Amino acid sequence: VSDGAITNYTTWPSPSHASESLDRIISTCLPMIDGISACGVAFGGVFDFSRQRCVRSMHVSGWEGTDLSSVLQRALGITVVAENDANVAALGEYSLLHGHQDPLLYVTISTGVGAAIVANDQLVRGAHSMSGEIGHLPLGHKKSCNCGQVGCFERAVSGYWLEADHGQPAADVLADPDIHRQWITDIATGLWSACVVLDPAMIVIGGGMSAQGERLLNPLTRALAEKASESERPPPAVRLGDPTGRTLLVGAAILAREVEHGSR
């Protein structure tokens, strides 16, 4: 997977409960594991890497406290290592950039907002495996987030909340130029807060919303450049990641390979 080539993968809608997801993962993977010695798994929520345990999913019930790698190792009979999905995708994007943009801030804008930091070829996980949770930076609005706080970045820009607030698909909501303009402003505000702390060389925007393409990239790049100029700081480079999820698979494969070789 060093060149990012993924030739065979399967997708399905997320089930409503963790047990259904695990059953689907196991039934899908069992026929594929001949000759495979290790597997990487990306979890869409807060994940304790040191204990390989799910802490919380914001959108699917039943994951709390699940020893994800242990469950899958018993079922599949191979080494399994799991990690937060933004961290896994960041590994994939970083590998495709060959480390030329360091540190890298990877931000996924999709159902929620997640982020990960890669510096010197290593994920920055933090003391409790919770580094990069910029989706819950405060933006100053008055809407309650399902994390328990008010005013979160994710609450303003994620697909889940756009649909919940407007009663229609996020893509249709963002077809309105005024809403789209405010959406870009909110994204830039959240990202700039992260930039002030992290000073990334590059921000890669992944997740389903990156399918907006130039309609997202161009105004967001301008907005971040304006904020950088006002603060007399260099702006980060900005690029779009792969919205299909294939980069996530690259990162999961890298994670599995490195754990198997004892380097992560």
N, C-alpha and C positions, 0 to 999 in steps of 0.2 A: 504493500500500500504506500510505498515511499513517494510515488508520483500522484497519489490521490485517486488512482483508478479503482472504481468500484463497479463490478460487472453484474452482481446479482444481489438484490435485496428485496425485502417484502415490507409493505406498510399496511396498517389497519387503523381504524379510529380507536382512540383511547377508550377502554371500558370504564365503567363508572366506579369500579372497586378494584383495589390492589389484587385481590385473589384471582379475579378474572384476568388481569394483566399477566400475572405470573403463570397461570395456566396456558395462556396464549403464547407467551415467550417460550415456555418449555416445550410445548407441542410443536412449535415452529422450528426450534433449534435442534431438537433431538435427531431428526433425520439428516442434519447437516454436519454433525460433529466428528465423523470418521476422519482420522488423520489430524484433527485439531487438538492442541494441547492446552490452549488458554483462550479466554474470552474476555473482552472488555464490555462493560455495560454502562450506559448513561442514564442517570435517574433525574427526572424532571422535578426537582424540588431541593430542599435543604438536605444535605447529606453529610454525615460524619465519616470522613475518609478513614481516619485512624481505626475506627471500630467497624467500618464497612456497614453502617447502619443508616437507614432512612430516618430522618428527623421529622420532616413534614412535607407533604404535598399541598399546595394551595388549592388544587382543583380536583383531585381524585382522592377519595376516602380510603382508609385502611392501610396506608403505608407506614404510619407512625410506628417506630420501633422495629421495623422489619430488618432482620439481618440478611440483606439482599444477596450478598455474594455466597453466604453459607447455604441459603435455600437453593440457589441455582447450582452451586457446586455439587450438592447431594443429588439433585435431579439429573444433572448432565454428566457428572463424573469427570469433569475437567476443572482446571484452575480458573476461577472467575474473580475479576476485580471490578468493582463498581466505583462510580464517581458522579458528582453533579454534572448535569448535561452541558451547562455552559463551560465548565472546565474541560470537558472532553472535546467539545467543539473548538475551544481555544487551542488545544494541542494540535488539532487537525489543521486549523488555519495557520498557526505558527510554523508548522512543518512545511506547508506549501510556500510560505514566505522565506523559508530557509534561515529564519532568525535575523533577517536583515532589518527588521523594524522592532527594536527592543528598547524599552518594554512595550508589550502589546496589550491593549485593552480590548477584549472581545465582548460585545454586547449583543444579546439576543432579544429581539423585540417580536413577540409572538403572542401566545395566550397570556403570558406574563412578561416580565422583564428580568433577565438574568445577566450576569457578567462574570468575567474571569480575567485574571492578570497572569501573563507569562513573562518572566524576566530571566535572562541568562539560562535559557533552556529549561526552566523549572516553573511549574505552577506555584503561584503564591496563594497558599490555602489559608493562612492565618492560624491563630492559636486554637480555634475550635472548628476548623474546616468551613468557616462562614465568610471568608474574604470574598469580596466582589458582589455582595448583595445590594447593588446600587438601585435596584428596583424599589427599594424602600427608603431611599433618600427623600427628605421632605421638600416638596415643591412650593408649598404655601397655600394650596387650595383647601377647600373645606370638606372634601369627600372622604368618607371612611373606606379604608382598604380592608380586605379580608385577613390581613396580618394583624389587625387590631389597632393600627395607627390611623391617623388622619393626614391627608395631604401627600400621599406617596407618589413618587415618579411613576411606578407601574400603574397606579390607579388612574393616572391621567392619560397614558399613551398605549396601554396594552390592548390587544384585540379583544380579549375577554370583556374588559370594561367598556370599550367603545360600543360593543354590541349590547351589553347590559344597559348602558345609559340611553341608547338611541333606538333599541328595538329592531335593529336590522344588521346584516353582516357588516363587519368592519370595513371591507372594501367599498361597500355602498356608502357608508358614513363618510369615508375619506374622499369620496368623489365630490363632496361639497368643498369648493375652494376655501371658504372661510374656516371651516373645521380643519381642513388639511393644513392651512397656514398656522393655526393655533397649535396643532399637533406637532409640527416641526419646531415651533418655538418651545414647547414643553420638552421635547426630546433634547434640543440644544441646551436648555437650562439644566436638565438632569445630567447630561454628559459633561457639561462644563464644570459642574460641582465635582465630578469624578476627576476631571483633568487637573483641577487645582490641587487635589490631594496626590494624584498618581504621576502626573506629567508624562503620559504615554507618548511614544514616538508615533504610534498609529492606533487608530480605533477601527476595528472591523465590526460592521453591523451585520448580524446574521438573524436567523429566525424567519418566520413566515412573512413578516412585514418588509424584509429586504427585497421581496419580489416586486416592491414598488419601483425598484431600479432608480433611474436618474431622477424621477419625481421625488424621491427621498434623498438621494445622495447630493444632488446639486444645491438645493436650498439649505440642507443641513450643513454642508461644508462651508457655505457662505456665512451662516449664522454662527458657527463656531469660530470662523476667522474674525468676525466682527467682535465677538466676546474676547478673543485673544488680543486683538488690537486695543480694545478698551482697557485691558489689564496689562498691556505692554509685555505680553508673553508670546512665545512662538506658538502657532496653532498646531495641533496634531494633524498628521495625514489621516484621511478618512477613506475607507473603501468598503464595498459591499461584500459580504461573505456569500456562501452558497445557500440559497433558501430551500434546497431540496432535502437537506439532511445528510447528504453524502459525506460532507466534511466531518460530521459527527461520527460517522462510521470509521473514517480514517483515524480520528482521534482515539476512538475506542480500541482500534487495532494497535495503535502505538502504545497505549496504556497497557494492554495485555502483553505486548512484546517486552516492554520495559520491566514490568513486574516479573515476568518469567525469567528475565536475565538479571534480576536483582538490582536494577538501576533506578527504580522509582519506589 
